[in-house]
Each structure stands twice: as C-alpha cells, then as structure tokens.
Amino acid sequence: MSGQQQRTLANAVSMSGLGIHTGEPVSVRVLPAPPETGVVFVRSDLPHHPVIPVASSEVVDVGKSVRRTTLSKDGVEVQTVEHFMASLWGAGIDNAYVEVTGVELPGLDGSALPFLQQFNATGTVEQPAPRRYVSLREPIVVEEGEACIAVFPDKSLRISYLLSYSHPLLKAQMVSFAEDGAASFEQTIAPARTFCLKEEAEALRAAGFGKGANFENTLVLSDRGVLNNTLRFEDEFARHKVLDLVGDLYLLGAHLRARVVAIKSGHPLNVKLLKKLGQAIEQGKIGSLQSVSSETMVGPQLDITQIEKILPHRYPFLLVDRITELTETRAVGLKCVTINDYFFRGHFPGRPVMPGVLMVEAMAQVGGIILLNKRENLGRYAYFMGIDKVKFRKPVVPGDQLVIEAELGKLRSRTGQLMARAYVGGTLVCEGELMFAISN
C-alpha cells in the first residue's frame, strides 16, 4: 500500500455539548494546521492557553481516568478524546489545532459520527508532506486476565474484535474492519455508541462519573434489553469497541499499519498496548538511518551542510565530505582520508591503514543519501541489513581521497539494493553490494 500526503481541514469547524463524565458544557473549535504539526489540543479556557500535543503527551493511567482516555502534559488534561481521535482518523486528518473550552470533549451522541460528519462536510486539503505511518517489525501482544490484543505487521490497518460477556446482549459479537475494505468507517464503525450496564451506570454516578450521560448518548443495558433507545446495529457494542481502539491507536501520532486482533479488551488494555507500541517504535529507531530534513536536497552537488540535512551522522562517524554527483539512482561522494581521522589513533598507528569496515560504512552512507533524499522516503528509516560480494583491493592510507560511487539496483517499497565501489586515484580499492530495509 503506497503512502499518501498529509491532510488538514479546509476550514475551521465548531461543535459544543456536554462532557459525558463531567456533565459540564464545552465547546470545541477545530482549525487547520501546517504540515508536521500533528493533532494539538489547546485548553482555551485556561490562562496562557496551554497546549497538549498528541505526539508528546502522556495517556493518563486508567485507574485515575475511569472508562475514558485522557491526555496530559505538564499537569493539564483533556479527557474523553477517543471518539474525537477516531473521527480525525476516519476523515484522514493528520494536522489540526483543537481548541477546547473545558477539561472534557463533548460526548455528543456517544459515537464518532457527529464529529466525522462535520469534518467531511467541511472537507480536507492535501499538504506538501508525506503522511506519517507506523509499521511493525515483529508481533506485539498484551494481555490482562481474559482480555488480549495481538498486533501483527501488515500493509494497512485491519482490526478484528471479539466481544463476549455473560449478558444476553453481549454474547459472542465478532466485528472486523479494514481501512482499505469496501465498507467505510463512516458507515460501519463511526455510528456505534458507547454503552454500559445499568448497574455500572448507577455505580459510576455514585462515584461522581457519567454526570453528562443520558439514554441518548449512552446505551444502557438491563436484563430486558437497551433502555429507552434502539440499536443502530445488532452488534453495535463490538463495533464501538473497534471505534475506541481506532481512536486510542491514533494517539501514536501516526497511522498504524498492522493487523490487530482484540479479545474482550477496553481502554486499560488499549493504553497498555500504546505504551508497548511506543517502546517498539523507539527501539526500532536504534541502528537505523533517518533523514533529518523535511525536504529533498537538490543536486547534482552537495556540500557538507546539505549532507548533514540528509544523514543523521556527525563527527566522528560522518564519512562523506562532499557529493559531486546525485541523481535518483546514483551518487558519487568524496572522503578525504587524513592522519587526523580518529581511527588512526588505534588502527596500526605505526603504519596507518583505513579499516575496511569503515570503507564499507562510507559506501553505505553515500547509498543512504540516494535513498533518504527521495521525497517518498522523507521521515522514513533505512536499516543497513546486509552486505555481499565485498572485496578489498588495496590499502587506503592518509593522504588518499576516496571516490565512492553508489548506484541503486532493485528497489521495492520496503527494501533496496545498492552496488558500491570506492576508488583512489582511479584504482578500485573496495567494492560490494549493500542491502537496506526501508521502514516508517
């Protein structure tokens, strides 16, 4: 599945209502935001209008935030964000400022549909930046009691949810949703409303929660069925669990590409999954190359300042001094070898010779410039996965100038192959084939 461009709202959108838990009236104004902003909540009711960016906020422990997802930054909170976040995901909105006049977002009808309908009516605009995606390298599983969520690498988001409880209306409901499937999010998932058992509603009210809940925005279940309301879907309860999961997953600050299988899970396990996914993402960055620029560098020649906008390496491990040729598939780089290079202090000081592995690294860095300078790879990571057919032809010593030629071979959406050669004075000193994996 190919990547897309980031999007934001075409115009501002305003909504108001009561918070389901606080019962307080609140207004929300959603405004367009520049590329790479992400979703940023703004508490416009507080002095200095503190901001809570989704990408750098913390999800409050569910023990302190019962039956809802709450974001916090520097002691400032915004509560019950899951339905709203799901609607942003459904509308394909990557960047938005969200001004909120209270601590909790309005519950509206208890689903994501009213938000989503407003966004779709206003429309979105494409922005000049590639959409942020999160992909997995290996499966991740979280579980708690009978509840479990397993996440597997995939090319798009696919969710299957099994709900099964000892209640006549909550037995064995299985719902599957795929973002690239025929059934749209707006039709099948967004309209599903939040729900609770009658005895749960009474306990929540007694504990000071659910002050804004009513039979219109919350499906209340008794032994006789849904009280004072009718279902939109026979399996609306399981669909709402998928809705919550979509909204919680969008708190990653990017679009997850994965196959998600959830059994009897809710916000507590969703939060546990978010934390584990965040750890996996950070670990995945270790040992990878990522372009540090949000724009491509225009060749055919690049100086060291432009190279540093593409490669994350710095002294003493930046091994390319200049690029003299750069196209979509080929690059030529220079590495001036001097006695001041750090590795000569320990690598045969009496007879300094450039280590062969560093020649391979220099070739990989020139190849990395080709890959990471492509617009479709901005913000992505290139992992050095393997080398083949490497041969060292001649020693390289201080005073030599390495001329490194790298050329792309087979290039797929997730992997790339490079043929690289290094010369000194026109004589071949090193060559090899390098393999990269490209990931979001």
N, C-alpha and C positions, 0 to 999 in steps of 0.2 A: 504494500500500500504506500503510495508516494506521499511525501509531505505536502502541507498546504501553507499558505501565508497566514499570518496573524490577522485578527479582525477586532474591530471595536464597534460601538454603536454609532449609527449615523447621526442621531440626535439624542438629547437628554430625555430621560423617562422618569416620571414621578409616580409613587404609589404610597398609600397610607392604610393603616388599620391598627389592630390591637396585637400586642405580643401574646402568644398563646400561654406562656408561663407567667409573665409579669402582669398581664392584663392592662398594661399601660399603652395609651395611644402613641403611635410612632409613624414618622414619615420617612420615606427613602427616595433619594434622588440619585439616579444612575447616570453618569456622564461619560462621554468618550474620553479615552486616554491614549497617549502616544504609544508606539511600539515598545515592547520590552518592559512596559510598566507592570503588567500583571493585574490582578484584582486587588485594589487598595480600599479598605473601609476607612471612612473618616467620621469620627464622632463629632458632628457639627453642633451638638448640644453642650459640649464641654469647652472650657476656656482653651484657647490656642488650637482648637480643632485637632486633637491627636489622631495620628494615622495608625492603622493596623494593616500592613501589607500581608496578604495571604502567604506569600513565599517566605517571609521571615518571622511570622507569628508562631505562637505555640497553641496547640489544642489543649484546652483545659481538661484536667482529669475528670472523667465522667462521674466519679464519686462526688465531685463538687458541682457538676453540671448535669443534673439528672435528666435523662430522656431527651437530650438535645446536644448539638455540637456547638461549642463555644470557643472563640478565638481570643487570645490575649497577647498584649505586648505592652511592656512597661507598666503593668498594673491596670491597663484599660482593656475592657472587654466588649465584644459584640457577640450576642447569643443567638442560637437557633438559626445558623447560617446554612444548614444542609439543603433545604428546599431551594433557597435562592441560588446557591452554588450549582445545584443540578440544573437550574434553568439557564444559567450562564453557559454551562457546558452544552446543553441542548441547543442553544441559539448560536453556538460556535463563537462566543465572545471570549477573547483572550485578555483584553486590556480594558479596564473600567475603573473609574473612581465611584465609590458608593458612599454617598453622604447619608448618615443615619442620625435621627434626632433623639435617639434613646438607646438603651442598652440591648434591646432585643428587636430583631427584624419582625415585621408584621406577619401574622400567621395566614392572613387572607382566608382561602377556603381549605387550608391544611394540606395543599399539594403544591407542585411547582407550576401548575398550568397558568394561573393568572400572571405570574412574572413572565413566563415564556411567551405568552400571547402578546404582552406589551412589547417585549423585545422584538418579536417577529413583525409586529405591526410597524414599529419604528424602522426596522431594518439595520443591517450592519454594513461596514465598509472594509475592504481589504487594505492591509497595511504592508509597507515595504520591509518585511522581516519574516523569516521562516517561523512557522508555529513551533512551539516548544513541546517535545514529546519525551516520554519516559519509557524505556524498554528494559526488560529484564534479561539477565544472562543465565539465570537458573531459577527454578521454582522457589516460592516462599510460602510457608504455611504458618498460620496462627490458630490456636485453639484454646477453648476455655469451657470445661465441662462438656456438654453435648454440642456446643457451637464450634464451628470450624470455618475458616476461609483459606482456600488454596489458590495461589496465583501462579500462572504459568506463562512463559514467553509466548507472544503471539504478534501478529501484524496489525491488529486493531483491538479495540475494547469489546469483549464479549463477556456477558455476565449470566450465570445460571444460579438461581436461588431456590432453596428448598425450605419451606416453612412447614412445621409440623408440631402442634401443641395439643394438649388434652382439652380441647374445646371444640364443640360441634362445628364452628365456622372456621377454625384454624387448623384443620387436619390436612396434611399432605397436599399442599399447594406448591407446584413447581412452575417457575417462570424463567424463561430465557430471553435475553435481549442482546442484539448485536448492533453496534453503531453503523455498520455498513450493510445491515439487513434491509429487507423490504419494508418492515413495519417501522414507522417513525417513532422517535422518542416522544414527540408531542401527542401522538395518538394513543400510545400503549402504556407509557410509564408516567409521564408528567401529570396526568389527571388523578393518579392514585393518592388517596388522602391518608393522613396519619390516623392511628387507631389506638385504642386501649380497652381493657376490660372494665366493666362497670365498677368492680371493687378496686381496681387500680386507680380509676378516676377519683374515687372517694378518698383513697389514701393520699394521692397527690394533692388534692385540695386541702386536706387536713395538714399536710406538710408545707403548705404555702406555695405550691406549684399549680400550674394549669389554671391560673386566675382568668385568662382570656379564652379558655377553651369552652366550646359550646357544641351543640349537636350538629351545627352547620360546618364547623371546621375540624371536627374530630369524630371519627366513627367510634361510638361507644357500644361495646358488645355485652349483652346479657345472655343468659341461658336460652332466652326466647328469640335472640337474633339482634340485629342492629337497631338501636333505639332511635326513634324519631328521624330516620333517614333511610335511604336506599343505596345499595351498592352500585357503583359505576361499572364494575367488573366482578364476575363471580370470584376471581382470585385477586381482588384489589389489595388485600393485605400483603401478599407476597410481592405484588408489583410495587407497593410503597416501600418495602424493604430494599428493592432494587434502586428505587429513587433515592433513598437515603444513602445507599452505598455509592451511587454515582456522585452525589454531592460531596460526600466525605472524601472520595478519591480525588476530586478536583482540587482539594486543598493541598495537593502536591505542588500546585502552581504550574502544572503542565498536563498534557493529555496522556494518560496511561495507555500503552499498547500492551494488552495482556488478556489472557483467558482467566476469568475469575469464577470460581465455584464456591458458593457460600451455603452453609447449612445452619439454620436457626441462629444466625448472627444478628447483632444490632450495633448500636453506636459504640459500646465498650470495646467490642472486638474490632470494629472498623478503625477505632483510634489506635489500638494495638498494632493493626496492620499498617497504618500510616507511618508509625514510628519505625517499624521494621523495614518498610519500603524506603524510608528516608535514609536509614543506615546503609541499605544495599546500594542506593544511588551514590552516596558519598564514597563507599568502598570501591564502587565501580570506576570512580574518577581516578583512583590511585593507579599509577602506572600507565596513564593514557595521555595523549596529546589532545588539547582543545585549543581552537583558535581563540585568541584573546581579543579579537576585533569583531565588531558587528557589521563590518563592510569588507568587501574584497579589495585587495591591493592590485593596482593596475600596473602591469609590466610594460616593456619586457625586462626592465632592470629594477632591482630593489636594493636600497641601502640598508644598513643595519637597523635604523629606526623603523623601517617598514617591515623588516623581517621580524622584529620584536612584537609587531602588531598581529603577526600570524602565529608564531611559535611561542609557547609559554616558557621556553628555556631561557636561563640567564647565566652569567658567569658563575662557575667555571664550566658550565656544561652546554653553552651555546657554541656550536662548532661550525657555524656558517657565517662568514663575514660579509658576503655580498652575493646577490643573484644577478647574473649577467644575461640570462635568458629565461623567460617564463611564458608558457602557453597553457592551454587547457590540459595538455597531456605530457608536457616536457618542461624540465627546468635544468639550468646549469648554474652551479654555485661554486664559490671560492672559499677555501680555508687556508689562511696564511699560517704556516707552521713556524713558530719561533721558540727559542730557548726559554722564553718566559712562560710558555704553556705549563700549567700546573703539574701535568702528569710526568714531565721530565724530571721532577724532583725525586721520583721514586722508581721510574721505569728506566733502568740502565743509565744512571747519571753519568757514568764514565763514557758511555757510548750511547747517547740518547737516540731512541727509535720510537716513533709514534705507535702506540698499541693498535693492533689490528682491530680490536673490538670498537675502538673509537673511530676508526675509519668507517666501519660499518654504521656506527651511530651517525656520523656526519652524512653518509649517504641516505640514511633513514630520515634525517632532518630535512634534507633537500626534497626528498619524496613527500614528506609531510607538508611542505609548503604547497606543493601541487594540490594535494587532497584537501587541506584545510582552507585554501584560498578559493575554493569553489563555493558559489552562493548557496547551493543546496546543502553544503556541509558546515555553514557558519553555525557556531554554537554546538556542533557535534563533537564527538571524541573519536580519535583514531588510535587504536591499540596495535602496537607492534607485536604481531602474532608469530612470526617465524621467518627464518632465512634458509635459503637453499642455494646450492652451487656456488658457495663463497670461495674465492681463491685470492690469496695474497701473492702478488707477483714480484714486488720489490720493496725494500725498506723505505720508509719515509722519515726524513731527519729534519732538524731545524734548518730554516732557510728555504725549504721546499714550499711550493704553493700547490695545494690540491685543487684540481679542477674536477668537479663532481658532476656527472651527467646522470639524470634520473628520468625515466620515461615510464608512463603508465602502461601496464599491459591490460589484463582483464579487469574490468571494473563493474561490480554489481552494486545493488543498493546497500549491501552490508559488508562487502569485502572488496579489497583492492590488491592488485599485484603490481610491483614495481621492478623494473630492471635498472640496475645502477652500476656505474663504472666510475673509478677515480683515476686521474692521470696526474703525473708530474712531468712537466716539460714534454708533453706529448706521448709519454710512455705509460702504459697501463700498469697501475700498481695494485689495484684491488677491484674486484667485481663480485656481483651476487644478485640474487632475486630475493626481494623482501615482500612479505605478506602483511597486510593490515586488515583489521576488522573495524568497521565504522559503526558507531552506536550513538543514540541520542542521550 
